[in-house]
Amino acid sequence: MKTNIRLILFPLVICLLLVLIQKTVNSQLDKHSLRCGCICVDTGKGQCEKTCGIEYSNLDQVFFCPIPHPTEWPLLLQVPAQQFRAVRTGDTCKKTGSCPVTMLITGNNQTFGQSVSGNMFSRPLNINSSDILLSLADNALGSGITSRYTNFLDAAFLSNAPIDLIQPQCSSNSQISVAIQLGSAALQKDVRCTQGLQLWRNSSSEINDEIYKGYRNGNSERKINEILAAYDFANSNENLFNVTVWYNSTYKNNTGDQPPALTRVPRSINLASNAYLQFLLGPTAKMLFEFVKEMPKPETELRLDFSSLLGPLFFTWVIVQLFPVVLISLVYEKEHKLRIMMKMHGLGDGPYWMISYAYFLAISSIYMLCFVVFGSAIGLNFFRLNDYSIHFVFYFLYINLQICLAFLVADWFSSVKTATVVGYMMVFGTGLLGGFLFQFFLQDSSFPKAGIIAMELFPGFSLYRGLYEFSQYAFTGNFMGSDGMRWKDLNDSSNGMREVLIIIAVEWLVVLCVAYYADQVVSSGKSPLFFLRKQQKNLSSSFRKPSSRRLGSKLFVQMEKFDVDQEREKVEQLLLESSTSHSIICNNLKKIYPGTDGNPEKCAVRELSLALPEGECFGMLGPNGAGKTSFINMMIGLVKPSSGTAYVQGLDIRTDMDKIYTSMGVCPQHDLLWDTLTGREHLFFYGRLKNLNGAALTHFYIVKQAVEESLKSVNLFHGGVADKQSGKYSGGMKRRLSVAISLIGEPKVVYMDEPSTGLDPASRNMLWDVVKRAKRNRAPVMFLSLFRFFARGNL
């Protein structure tokens, strides 16, 4: 219970941590440098009036200013920096800063292409002081300063670098200064002439090849040779205008962790359009593109919604945290043989799966409910803005898939420590791979959608994609003051939630079937084609087949002792008859363990034949290594016999162990107990598995009475011992509890493997009294496999 409470409180801790981070970051974002720039203006009365605006702000502050009338900026080309410009001969101009910029031209008609492109840079700069923007709009201006992701302030006009005017030829002194109005202030800016070369190429493939070779990794010298732009006029003519424009998209700086920068493409397109008009209508024709500007905006504050920004990573860890919890629980039962112990007492694979699955689903559902409730209660937009029904469907599908994955993975582990390490490596690995690998593919618009879907087949990535969609809609909703994700949004082409839900639902069903199949083959030891085996209808006839073991030489018979040979003949006779007076018949049972590390194989049980009638108490004596435990393990289904078989109540141990378990009690050599359950809870649990016959199942008093009688019989009732956790029991107390478990529910056959181990003489004598009472009252067949056996009368 304490473990479950701690587990459920884990999402609360994560949510509170996000709130703490949010408040800490908000306090840092309230600095002056992250608010609109302001100055103090003297009112003339000795008082200071605070005035704010973009004219008093730097590039970082302008985003937060109220801008009802955004500034109109002239269109610019993105001019390569001097050291990166493509040149045909030498690098001398790069040292002097006089390199021209290169424009590549191609098309089907060279004469047409060169005629049109020649009009791009032909106009001289004529400044009209009354309308600066109109004067600049008719010229090819550019800048080597990169743009930002907004255009409220153009970095090219706020930097100290001059604006480039692209011309076919430049004179020695070709730099002027112009004044650009910025709010209530005037901004002086130098404009210098930069030579532009237009070079013809025979095809677009030549241009592509030249652009690639200008890339750092496209040439052996690892040099950058960047062009201004490239144009393919294709099949354009006097009646058709068809042009393709190349531009350098690396200036977007689209790294995935911040908005991409704007690109200076509009002027490149406008140059081609104007040049074509002038080719058709003369030099006076023009289609002016005067300015670009942003949309108006109110004053804003920088607020980062960390629950949305960090949600995919943190919440992936929160949800996948359930995986190792389920995995460890399953492997713990497997490592301590608790599952096989339950199976020996009648719990079939189907009920075990349903009970375990329902328990883990209940815990996971409560966990996720607390996760959503806690997150909503403390005000995380990740939960509040998105539709709760989408949250419910997404989490419900994924926790079911996660439980099925835990069942599947548990089949391949036999150690809790190994499962713990692997489980938590998957927790942190899933979050880190999602946040630092998968998210970059999601944000890369050029990455194919099929590749994203293929990656989402990994359950951790499908979980991350769903949380990523929640976070994006919550972040946008918080920023825009709107709702987050709604069901109608699943139809958006950019929304991946619908495909994620489909993938998770299909994987849930597939993994469920595969996990159950693997469990039957790996854990239950069934044949891989067990589902094709026909059910045997006549069980009694299945074991009435005499062995051919005795049809060999008489020499072997003479080597065996008389009583052994007599027992073997008895077994073969019983197999030929239809009598069911003997509860257990072993026919040439043999177990050979394969050799390891160069050692020869070990024969633990050598063709044992044995027949035990009902009501007999049989003791098997022998030193360590004699094969007693191997024999018991074959009888209770822990290991498969190498050859031969045994029949219990007419059922073959090779094929019918599930039916044998319903009437069998086992006290194994080592105590198989839950450390967190009390002795009373152990007996209640196993008593219900054994059904306790009829009314005992439906009347709590009768069940309680049977449990108390069992506890008293092994001296675990008085002094509050029955209600102590078995993990706090001594070795002798655990042994007595194991004996009580094997006898509860009136089993028809009871196996006890060294039940007196660790018991003092008084407890050992009491144990024999319990065995005699069980034999007298319920007449089971019991095997006592003892290393030391202190006889006390006749059992």
C-alpha positions in Angstrom: 0.0 0.0 0.0 2.8 2.4 0.9 4.5 1.7 -2.4 1.4 2.4 -4.4 0.8 5.7 -2.5 4.4 6.8 -3.2 3.9 5.8 -6.8 0.7 7.9 -7.2 2.3 10.9 -5.5 5.2 10.9 -8.0 3.2 12.9 -10.7 2.3 15.4 -8.0 6.0 16.0 -7.3 6.7 16.5 -11.0 3.9 18.9 -11.4 5.0 20.9 -8.4 8.5 20.9 -9.7 7.3 22.4 -13.0 5.4 25.1 -11.1 8.5 26.0 -9.1 10.5 26.2 -12.3 7.8 28.4 -13.9 7.8 30.8 -11.0 11.6 31.0 -10.9 11.8 31.7 -14.7 9.0 34.3 -14.5 10.9 36.2 -11.9 13.9 36.3 -14.2 11.8 37.4 -17.2 10.6 40.5 -15.4 14.0 42.2 -16.0 14.2 45.6 -17.8 16.1 44.1 -20.7 13.1 41.9 -21.5 10.5 44.7 -21.5 9.8 47.5 -23.9 12.5 50.2 -23.9 11.7 53.4 -22.1 13.3 56.8 -21.5 12.6 59.5 -19.0 11.3 62.7 -20.6 11.5 66.0 -18.7 8.1 67.6 -18.6 9.6 71.1 -17.8 8.2 71.1 -14.3 11.0 69.1 -12.7 9.2 65.9 -13.2 10.1 62.8 -15.3 7.6 61.3 -17.6 8.3 57.7 -18.6 7.9 57.2 -22.4 8.2 53.8 -24.0 8.3 52.7 -27.7 10.2 50.9 -30.3 12.3 54.0 -31.0 13.8 53.5 -27.5 14.2 49.8 -27.7 16.9 47.5 -28.9 16.3 44.4 -31.0 15.5 42.3 -28.0 13.1 44.8 -26.4 11.0 45.7 -29.4 9.0 42.5 -29.4 7.4 43.5 -26.1 6.4 47.0 -27.1 2.9 48.0 -28.2 3.1 48.6 -31.9 -0.3 49.8 -33.3 1.4 51.1 -36.4 4.4 48.8 -37.4 7.3 50.4 -39.2 7.4 50.0 -43.0 10.7 48.6 -44.1 12.2 48.6 -47.6 12.6 45.2 -49.2 16.2 43.8 -49.2 18.1 41.0 -50.8 20.2 38.7 -48.6 23.7 39.6 -49.8 26.5 37.1 -49.0 29.2 38.3 -46.7 32.5 39.5 -48.3 34.5 36.5 -47.2 31.9 34.0 -48.6 31.1 35.5 -52.0 31.6 33.3 -55.0 34.4 34.6 -57.2 35.8 33.3 -60.5 39.5 34.2 -60.0 41.5 34.5 -56.8 40.6 35.8 -53.4 42.2 39.2 -53.6 38.9 41.0 -53.6 37.9 39.3 -50.3 40.8 40.9 -48.6 40.0 44.4 -50.0 36.2 44.0 -49.5 35.5 44.7 -53.2 34.1 41.3 -54.4 31.0 41.5 -56.5 27.9 39.5 -55.8 27.0 36.8 -58.4 23.6 36.0 -59.9 23.2 32.9 -62.0 20.7 32.8 -65.0 19.5 29.9 -67.1 16.5 29.0 -69.3 15.5 27.5 -72.6 16.1 30.8 -74.5 19.4 32.4 -73.6 18.7 35.6 -75.5 15.4 36.1 -73.7 16.9 35.2 -70.3 19.8 37.6 -70.6 17.5 40.4 -71.9 15.1 40.1 -69.0 17.8 39.7 -66.3 19.6 42.7 -67.6 16.8 44.9 -66.4 17.2 43.9 -62.8 20.1 46.1 -61.9 19.8 48.8 -64.5 18.2 51.7 -62.5 20.4 54.3 -60.8 19.5 55.3 -57.2 17.4 58.5 -57.2 16.4 59.6 -53.7 13.2 61.6 -53.2 13.5 63.0 -49.7 9.7 63.4 -49.4 9.2 59.7 -50.0 12.2 57.6 -49.1 10.4 54.3 -49.3 9.1 54.9 -52.8 12.6 55.9 -53.9 14.2 52.7 -52.5 11.4 50.4 -53.7 12.5 50.7 -57.3 16.1 49.5 -56.6 17.9 46.3 -55.8 18.9 46.8 -52.2 20.5 44.2 -50.0 22.3 43.5 -46.8 24.6 41.0 -45.3 22.9 41.2 -41.9 20.7 38.3 -41.2 17.0 38.8 -40.4 15.2 37.8 -37.3 12.0 35.9 -36.8 10.0 39.1 -36.6 10.2 42.3 -38.7 9.1 44.9 -36.2 12.7 46.2 -36.4 14.9 45.2 -39.4 18.3 44.3 -38.1 19.9 45.6 -41.4 18.8 49.2 -40.7 19.8 49.1 -37.0 23.3 47.8 -37.6 26.4 49.9 -38.4 26.9 48.1 -41.7 25.8 50.0 -44.8 23.0 48.9 -47.1 24.1 47.5 -50.5 22.8 48.9 -53.7 23.3 46.2 -56.4 24.4 47.8 -59.7 26.1 46.5 -62.9 29.0 48.9 -62.3 30.1 51.0 -59.4 32.1 54.3 -59.4 35.0 54.9 -57.0 32.9 57.1 -54.7 29.4 55.6 -54.7 28.1 55.8 -51.1 25.3 58.1 -49.9 23.3 58.6 -46.7 19.5 58.5 -46.4 17.1 59.2 -43.5 14.5 56.6 -42.6 11.7 57.5 -40.2 11.4 55.2 -37.2 8.4 56.2 -35.1 9.1 59.7 -34.0 12.8 59.4 -34.6 14.8 59.6 -37.9 17.4 56.9 -38.6 20.4 57.8 -40.8 21.6 55.0 -43.0 24.5 54.7 -45.5 23.9 53.1 -48.9 26.9 51.9 -50.9 27.1 50.5 -54.4 27.9 46.8 -54.8 28.6 45.3 -58.2 26.3 42.5 -59.3 27.4 40.0 -61.9 24.9 38.1 -64.0 26.3 34.8 -65.3 24.6 32.5 -67.8 24.5 28.7 -67.2 23.2 26.2 -69.8 20.9 24.3 -67.5 19.4 24.2 -64.0 21.5 21.1 -63.2 24.6 23.2 -63.7 23.3 25.8 -61.3 22.5 23.1 -58.7 26.0 21.6 -59.1 27.6 25.0 -58.7 25.5 25.9 -55.6 26.4 22.5 -54.1 30.1 23.1 -54.8 29.8 26.4 -53.0 28.7 24.6 -49.9 31.5 23.9 -47.4 31.1 20.2 -47.6 30.7 20.2 -51.4 34.3 20.9 -52.2 37.7 19.4 -51.2 39.0 22.8 -50.0 36.0 23.2 -47.7 35.5 26.8 -48.9 32.2 28.7 -49.0 31.3 30.3 -52.4 27.8 31.8 -52.0 25.8 33.4 -54.7 23.2 36.2 -54.4 20.4 34.3 -56.2 19.7 32.2 -59.2 16.9 32.3 -61.8 15.6 29.7 -64.2 13.3 31.3 -66.8 12.5 27.8 -68.3 10.1 28.1 -71.2 9.3 31.8 -70.6 8.8 34.1 -73.7 6.8 37.2 -74.7 3.5 35.4 -73.9 4.5 33.3 -70.9 6.3 34.1 -67.7 7.6 31.0 -65.8 10.5 31.5 -63.5 12.1 29.5 -60.6 14.1 31.3 -58.0 16.9 29.8 -55.9 17.7 31.4 -52.5 19.8 30.5 -49.5 17.4 28.9 -46.9 20.2 28.4 -44.3 19.6 31.9 -43.2 16.4 30.7 -41.6 18.6 29.2 -38.9 15.8 26.6 -38.4 17.5 24.5 -35.6 14.1 23.3 -34.2 14.4 24.8 -30.7 13.3 28.3 -31.8 11.2 30.0 -34.5 12.9 30.2 -37.9 14.1 33.5 -39.1 12.5 35.4 -42.0 14.1 35.1 -45.4 14.6 38.0 -47.8 12.8 36.3 -50.8 10.2 38.9 -51.8 12.7 41.3 -53.4 14.2 38.4 -55.5 10.7 37.7 -56.9 9.9 41.3 -57.4 13.1 41.9 -59.4 12.2 39.2 -61.8 8.6 40.5 -62.2 9.7 44.1 -62.8 12.4 43.0 -65.3 9.9 41.0 -67.3 7.4 44.0 -67.4 10.2 46.3 -68.6 11.2 43.7 -71.3 7.6 43.8 -72.6 6.6 47.4 -72.0 9.8 49.4 -71.8 11.9 50.9 -69.0 9.2 53.0 -67.5 7.0 50.1 -66.6 7.3 48.9 -63.1 5.4 47.0 -60.4 6.5 48.6 -57.2 6.8 46.6 -53.9 7.3 49.6 -51.6 7.7 48.0 -48.1 7.1 45.1 -45.8 5.8 45.3 -42.3 4.5 43.2 -39.4 0.9 43.1 -38.1 0.0 45.5 -35.3 0.4 44.1 -31.8 -0.3 45.1 -28.2 2.3 45.3 -25.4 3.3 41.9 -24.3 5.3 40.3 -21.6 7.7 37.3 -22.0 6.1 34.4 -20.4 7.2 30.8 -21.1 4.7 28.1 -20.4 7.1 25.5 -19.0 4.5 22.9 -18.6 4.0 23.0 -22.3 7.7 23.5 -23.3 9.0 20.7 -21.0 5.8 18.7 -20.8 6.7 16.1 -23.5 10.0 15.3 -21.8 8.9 15.4 -18.1 5.5 13.8 -18.7 7.1 11.0 -20.8 9.1 10.1 -17.7 6.0 10.4 -15.5 4.0 8.0 -17.6 6.8 5.5 -18.6 7.6 5.3 -14.8 4.7 2.8 -14.7 6.5 0.4 -17.0 9.3 -0.7 -14.6 6.8 -0.9 -11.8 4.7 -3.4 -13.6 7.7 -5.2 -15.0 9.4 -5.6 -11.6 6.2 -6.9 -10.0 5.9 -9.6 -12.7 9.5 -10.6 -12.6 9.4 -10.7 -8.8 6.7 -13.3 -8.9 8.6 -15.2 -11.5 12.0 -15.0 -9.7 10.6 -16.1 -6.4 8.4 -18.8 -8.1 5.3 -17.2 -6.6 3.4 -17.5 -9.9 4.2 -21.2 -10.2 3.2 -21.6 -6.6 -0.2 -20.1 -7.3 -0.5 -22.3 -10.4 0.2 -25.3 -8.2 -2.6 -24.4 -6.0 -5.1 -24.1 -8.9 -4.7 -20.6 -10.4 -4.8 -21.0 -14.1 -3.1 -18.9 -16.7 -6.3 -17.2 -17.8 -7.4 -16.1 -14.3 -3.9 -15.0 -13.5 -3.7 -12.8 -16.5 -7.1 -11.3 -15.9 -6.4 -10.6 -12.2 -2.9 -9.2 -12.8 -4.0 -7.1 -15.8 -7.0 -5.7 -13.9 -4.8 -4.8 -10.9 -2.2 -3.1 -13.0 -4.8 -1.3 -15.0 -6.5 0.0 -11.9 -3.2 1.2 -10.4 -2.2 2.8 -13.7 -5.7 4.5 -14.1 -5.5 5.9 -10.6 -2.0 7.1 -11.3 -3.0 8.9 -14.5 -6.1 10.3 -12.9 -4.0 11.8 -10.1 -1.6 13.1 -12.7 -4.3 15.0 -14.6 -6.1 16.2 -11.5 -2.9 17.4 -9.9 -1.7 19.2 -13.0 -5.1 20.9 -13.5 -5.4 21.9 -9.9 -2.1 23.7 -9.8 -2.9 25.5 -13.1 -0.8 23.8 -15.8 -2.1 24.8 -19.2 -1.0 21.5 -20.6 -4.1 20.0 -19.0 -6.5 22.9 -18.6 -6.5 24.1 -22.2 -6.7 20.7 -24.0 -9.9 18.7 -24.1 -10.0 16.3 -21.1 -11.7 13.6 -23.2 -8.7 13.5 -25.6 -6.4 13.2 -22.5 -8.5 10.3 -21.2 -8.6 8.3 -24.5 -4.9 8.9 -25.1 -3.7 7.9 -21.6 -6.2 4.9 -21.4 -4.9 3.4 -24.7 -1.2 3.9 -23.8 -1.4 2.5 -20.2 -3.0 -0.6 -21.7 -0.3 -0.9 -24.3 2.4 -0.4 -21.6 0.9 -3.1 -19.4 1.0 -5.5 -22.3 4.6 -4.6 -23.1 5.5 -5.3 -19.5 3.9 -8.7 -19.7 5.8 -9.4 -22.9 9.2 -8.2 -21.6 8.8 -10.0 -18.3 9.0 -13.3 -20.1 12.7 -12.7 -21.0 13.8 -11.8 -17.4 14.4 -14.0 -14.4 16.1 -11.5 -12.2 14.5 -8.5 -10.5 17.7 -6.6 -10.4 18.3 -7.0 -14.2 14.6 -6.1 -14.9 14.9 -3.0 -12.7 18.0 -1.7 -14.5 16.6 -2.3 -17.9 13.2 -0.9 -17.0 14.5 2.4 -15.7 17.0 2.6 -18.6 13.9 2.5 -20.8 12.3 5.2 -18.8 15.1 7.7 -19.1 16.1 6.6 -22.5 12.6 7.0 -23.9 12.4 10.6 -22.6 15.9 11.6 -23.8 15.6 10.1 -27.2 12.2 11.6 -27.6 13.3 15.1 -26.5 16.7 15.2 -28.2 16.2 13.1 -31.3 12.6 12.4 -32.2 11.4 16.0 -31.6 13.9 17.3 -34.2 12.4 15.1 -36.8 8.9 16.3 -35.8 10.0 19.9 -36.3 11.8 19.3 -39.6 9.2 20.0 -42.2 11.3 18.3 -44.9 11.4 15.0 -43.1 8.9 12.6 -44.7 5.7 11.8 -42.8 6.2 8.1 -43.5 9.4 8.2 -41.6 7.7 9.9 -38.6 5.0 7.2 -38.6 7.7 4.5 -38.8 9.4 5.9 -35.7 6.1 6.1 -33.9 5.8 2.4 -34.1 8.2 2.4 -31.1 5.7 2.9 -28.2 7.9 5.5 -26.5 7.9 7.7 -29.5 4.2 7.4 -30.0 3.7 8.5 -26.4 6.1 11.4 -26.9 4.3 12.5 -30.1 1.0 12.6 -28.3 2.4 14.6 -25.4 4.2 16.9 -28.0 0.9 17.6 -29.7 -0.8 18.4 -26.4 2.1 20.8 -25.5 2.0 22.6 -28.8 -1.7 23.2 -28.7 -1.5 24.3 -25.1 1.4 26.7 -25.7 -0.3 28.2 -28.7 -3.6 28.5 -26.9 -1.9 30.2 -23.9 0.0 32.6 -26.3 -3.1 33.4 -28.4 -5.6 33.3 -25.6 -7.6 30.5 -27.2 -8.4 26.9 -26.5 -6.0 24.0 -26.9 -6.6 20.8 -28.7 -10.2 19.8 -29.5 -11.5 16.7 -31.3 -12.0 18.7 -34.6 -8.3 19.6 -34.5 -7.5 15.9 -35.1 -8.4 16.4 -38.7 -5.6 19.0 -39.2 -2.9 17.7 -41.5 -0.2 19.0 -39.1 -1.8 17.2 -36.1 -0.4 13.8 -35.4 -2.7 12.8 -32.6 -5.1 10.8 -34.7 -2.4 8.6 -36.2 -0.9 8.1 -32.8 -4.2 7.0 -31.3 -4.6 4.5 -34.2 -1.0 3.2 -33.8 -1.3 2.7 -30.0 -4.7 1.0 -30.3 -3.5 -1.5 -32.9 -0.2 -2.1 -31.0 -2.2 -2.8 -27.8 -4.2 -5.6 -29.4 -1.1 -7.0 -31.2 1.2 -6.9 -28.2 -1.6 -8.4 -26.0 -1.8 -11.5 -28.2 2.0 -11.8 -28.6 2.5 -11.4 -24.9 0.0 -14.1 -24.0 1.5 -16.5 -26.6 5.0 -15.8 -25.3 3.9 -16.3 -21.8 2.4 -19.7 -22.6 5.6 -20.8 -24.5 8.3 -19.3 -22.3 6.8 -19.2 -18.8 4.4 -22.2 -19.0 6.7 -24.3 -21.0 4.1 -25.2 -23.7 5.0 -26.1 -27.2 5.2 -23.2 -29.7 2.3 -24.9 -31.5 0.3 -25.6 -28.4 -2.8 -24.0 -29.9 -2.9 -26.7 -32.6 -2.9 -29.6 -30.2 -6.2 -31.5 -30.1 -7.8 -31.9 -26.7 -7.7 -35.5 -25.4 -11.2 -36.6 -24.6 -10.5 -40.0 -22.9 -8.0 -39.3 -20.1 -8.1 -42.7 -18.6 -7.0 -44.4 -21.8 -4.1 -42.0 -22.2 -2.1 -43.6 -19.5 -3.0 -47.2 -19.9 -0.1 -47.9 -22.2 2.5 -50.4 -20.9 6.1 -49.4 -21.2 8.4 -51.1 -23.7 11.3 -50.5 -21.3 11.2 -54.2 -20.1 11.3 -55.8 -23.5 15.1 -55.8 -23.6 17.7 -58.0 -22.2 17.1 -60.0 -19.0 20.6 -58.9 -17.9 19.2 -55.5 -16.9 16.5 -57.1 -14.8 19.0 -59.0 -12.8 21.0 -55.9 -12.1 18.1 -54.3 -10.2 17.0 -55.1 -6.7 14.1 -57.4 -6.2 11.8 -54.8 -4.7 12.6 -52.3 -7.5 11.8 -54.9 -10.1 8.7 -55.8 -8.3 7.5 -52.2 -8.2 8.2 -51.9 -11.9 6.1 -54.9 -12.7 3.3 -53.5 -10.6 3.4 -50.3 -12.5 3.3 -52.0 -15.9 0.4 -54.2 -14.7 -1.6 -51.1 -13.5 -1.0 -49.4 -16.8 -2.7 -52.4 -18.5 -5.7 -52.3 -16.2 -8.5 -49.8 -16.0 -8.3 -49.6 -12.2 -8.0 -46.1 -10.6 -7.2 -47.2 -7.1 -3.7 -45.7 -7.3 -3.6 -41.9 -7.3 0.0 -41.7 -8.5 1.7 -43.9 -11.1 5.3 -43.1 -12.2 6.4 -45.0 -15.3 10.2 -45.0 -16.0 10.5 -41.3 -15.0 13.9 -40.0 -16.0 15.6 -36.6 -15.7 19.0 -35.7 -17.2 20.5 -32.3 -16.9 22.8 -31.3 -19.8 26.5 -30.8 -19.1 27.9 -27.3 -18.8 31.5 -25.9 -19.0 32.8 -29.2 -20.4 31.3 -31.3 -17.6 29.3 -34.5 -18.6 25.5 -34.6 -18.4 24.0 -35.4 -15.0 21.4 -38.0 -14.5 19.3 -36.9 -11.5 16.4 -39.4 -11.7 17.1 -42.8 -13.3 13.9 -44.4 -14.8 11.9 -44.4 -11.6 8.7 -46.5 -11.5 6.4 -46.1 -8.6 2.7 -46.7 -7.8 1.0 -45.2 -4.7 -2.6 -46.0 -3.7 -5.0 -43.5 -2.2 -4.5 -42.7 1.5 -0.8 -43.7 1.6 1.8 -41.5 3.1 5.1 -42.1 1.3 8.5 -40.9 2.5 11.5 -40.6 0.2 14.9 -40.6 1.9 18.3 -39.8 0.5 21.3 -37.6 0.8 21.8 -34.3 -1.0 22.1 -34.9 -4.7 20.1 -38.1 -4.7 17.4 -36.7 -7.0 14.6 -36.2 -4.5 14.0 -32.5 -5.4 14.3 -33.2 -9.1 11.7 -35.9 -8.8 9.3 -33.6 -6.8 9.9 -30.8 -9.3 8.9 -33.1 -12.2 5.7 -34.1 -10.3 4.7 -30.5 -9.6 5.5 -29.3 -13.1 8.6 -27.1 -12.4 10.7 -29.2 -14.8 9.8 -31.5 -17.7 11.0 -35.2 -17.5 13.6 -36.2 -20.0 11.7 -39.4 -20.7 9.0 -41.4 -19.1 6.0 -39.9 -17.4 3.7 -40.0 -14.4 0.0 -40.0 -13.9 -1.8 -38.2 -11.1 -5.5 -39.1 -10.7 -5.2 -40.4 -14.3 -3.8 -37.1 -15.7 -0.4 -37.1 -17.5 2.1 -34.6 -16.0 3.5 -33.9 -19.5 0.2 -32.6 -20.9 -2.3 -32.1 -18.1 -0.5 -30.2 -15.4 -3.1 -27.4 -15.4 -5.8 -29.9 -14.4 -3.5 -31.6 -11.9 -2.9 -28.3 -10.1 -6.5 -28.0 -9.1 -6.2 -30.9 -6.7 -2.6 -30.6 -5.5 -0.9 -29.1 -2.5 2.8 -28.3 -2.4 5.3 -27.4 0.3 8.4 -26.7 -1.8 12.0 -27.0 -0.6 12.3 -23.3 -0.4 9.6 -21.1 1.1 7.7 -19.2 -1.7 6.0 -16.4 0.2 5.2 -12.7 -0.3 7.2 -10.7 2.2 4.5 -8.0 2.4 1.5 -10.4 3.1 0.7 -11.8 6.5 0.3 -15.5 7.3 -3.4 -15.1 7.5 -3.6 -13.3 4.1 -1.5 -16.1 2.6 -3.9 -18.8 3.8 -7.0 -16.7 2.8 -5.5 -16.3 -0.7 -4.6 -19.9 -1.3 -7.8 -21.1 0.4 -9.8 -19.3 -2.2 -7.7 -20.7 -5.0 -8.5 -24.2 -3.7 -12.2 -23.2 -3.6 -12.7 -24.7 -0.1 -15.7 -26.4 -1.6 -19.1 -24.9 -2.0 -20.3 -22.7 0.8 -16.8 -22.0 2.0 -16.4 -19.7 -1.0 -19.5 -17.6 -0.3 -19.5 -17.5 3.5 -16.7 -15.5 5.0 -17.1 -17.1 8.4 -16.4 -20.6 7.0 -13.3 -19.4 5.1 -12.1 -17.6 8.2 -12.7 -20.7 10.4 -10.7 -22.9 8.0 -7.8 -20.4 8.0 -7.8 -20.2 11.7 -7.7 -24.0 12.1 -4.7 -24.1 9.7 -2.9 -21.4 11.6 -3.5 -23.2 14.9 -2.3 -26.5 13.6 1.1 -25.0 12.8 1.2 -22.8 15.9 1.0 -19.5 14.0 -2.3 -18.3 15.5 -1.6 -16.9 19.0 0.4 -13.8 19.9 -0.5 -11.9 16.8 1.9 -13.9 14.7 -0.8 -14.6 12.1 -1.1 -10.9 11.3 2.6 -10.2 11.0 4.2 -9.9 7.5 5.8 -13.1 6.5 9.0 -11.2 5.7 9.4 -10.7 9.5 9.0 -14.4 10.2 11.9 -16.6 11.3 12.9 -19.5 9.1 11.0 -22.0 11.1 7.8 -19.9 11.1 8.0 -19.6 7.3 8.4 -23.3 7.0 5.3 -24.0 9.1 3.3 -21.5 7.1 4.4 -23.3 3.9 3.1 -26.6 5.3 -0.2 -24.9 6.2 -0.5 -23.6 2.7 0.1 -27.0 1.2 -2.7 -28.6 3.3 -5.4 -25.9 3.1 -8.4 -26.6 0.8 -8.3 -30.4 1.2 -6.1 -31.3 -1.8 -6.1 -34.9 -3.1 -2.3 -35.0 -3.4 0.2 -33.2 -1.3 3.9 -33.0 -2.0 6.3 -31.9 0.8 10.0 -31.3 0.0 12.0 -31.4 3.3 9.2 -29.8 5.4 11.1 -30.2 8.6 14.2 -28.1 7.4 15.0 -25.4 10.0 12.5 -26.7 12.6 13.5 -27.5 16.2 12.6 -31.0 17.6 9.4 -29.8 19.2 8.2 -28.1 16.0 9.2 -31.1 14.0 7.1 -33.4 16.3 4.1 -31.0 15.9 4.6 -31.1 12.1 4.2 -34.9 12.1 1.0 -34.6 14.2 -0.3 -32.2 11.5 0.6 -34.6 8.8 -1.1 -37.5 10.6 -4.3 -35.5 11.1 -4.4 -34.5 7.5 -4.0 -38.1 6.4 -6.7 -39.3 8.8 -9.2 -36.6 8.0 -8.7 -36.0 4.3 -6.7 -39.1 3.2 -4.3 -37.4 0.7 -1.3 -39.0 -0.9 1.8 -37.2 0.5 5.4 -37.4 -0.5 7.9 -36.5 2.2 11.3 -35.9 0.7 13.6 -35.7 3.7 17.3 -35.6 4.2 16.9 -36.2 7.9 13.8 -38.0 9.1 13.1 -38.5 12.7 10.4 -41.2 12.9 7.8 -40.8 15.6 5.4 -43.7 15.4 3.8 -44.7 12.2 2.6 -42.1 9.7 
